[in-house]
Amino acid sequence: MGIDGAKALAAKVLTDETLAKEINAAKTEAEFNAIVAKLGYNCTADEFQAAFKEAQSKQPLTDEQLDQAAGGLSIVGVDYAFVATQTMA
């Protein structure tokens, strides 16, 4: 199951905050393996990390993340003054 199990687990972790906290609490690979086995998945910690990064990169941005994204700088009058100078030259 390996990578397929890791991808399925990663998808579940992205939607289940309780599971995410439980996995993040694992301090050793043995603890991680015990949690994963209890849930019925079969993957290594490395496979899970790779699958999680991939799944996370495919998630759409939240409204909060979009609000924090830089969209440029708009100062009233600056664009107009620049255009006016360029057309006069």
N, C-alpha and C positions, 0 to 999 in steps of 0.2 A: 504494500500500500504506500509506504514511504512518502514521496512527494505529493501524491494525490491526497493522502491523509493530512499532510501538512497544509495543503491549500484549503481543504475543507475546514480544518481547525482554525486557520487564519481568518477565513470568512466568518466563522462563528464568533471568534474573539472580537472582530470589528463591530459586531452588533450586540454583544453581551458584555456589559460592563463588569458584572460580577465575575464572569469567567476571566476577563482580562486581568482583574485584580488578583485572582487566584494564581494565574500563570505568572504574573509579575512578582508574586510573593515567593516563587520557587528560587531558592538560593543556589541549588546544585542541579546538575543534570539528572541526578537520581530523583530528586523531588519533581522535576519537570516530567520525567518519564512516568512517575507514579500518577501524576495528575492526568496526563495524556491517556495512560492505560485505563484509568478509572472512567474516562469519558468514552472509551472505545476507539480511540485513534491510535495509529501506529506510525510515528515519525520521530526523527531525532530533533534535538534542539536546533541544530544548524539548518536542517530542512525547514523547520517551522519559521526560523528567523528570515530565511530567504523568501519563503512563501508569504510571510506577513508583510515584508517590505514591498513585494510585488502587489499584493492586494491593497495595501495602503496607498500606493502610488496611483491605483486605478479608481480610488474613491473620489467622487466629485467634491469640490470645495464647499465648505459650509458657508452660510451667510456671514458668519463672524470672520472667517478666513478671508472672504472676499472684501469685507470692510477694511481689513488690515492691509490688503494688497495695495501697492503703489500704483496709482493710475495716472501719474504725470503731475504737472504743476500748471495751474491756471491762475494767472494774475491779470486782473481786468486791465485792459488797455495795452499790455505789453505786446500781444500778438498784432494788434492794430498798428502800433507805432513801428514795429519791425516791417510789416508789409508796406506801410506808407513810405518808409525810407528806401526800401528795395525798389519800389516802382518809380520813385522820383529820380533815382540815379541813372 
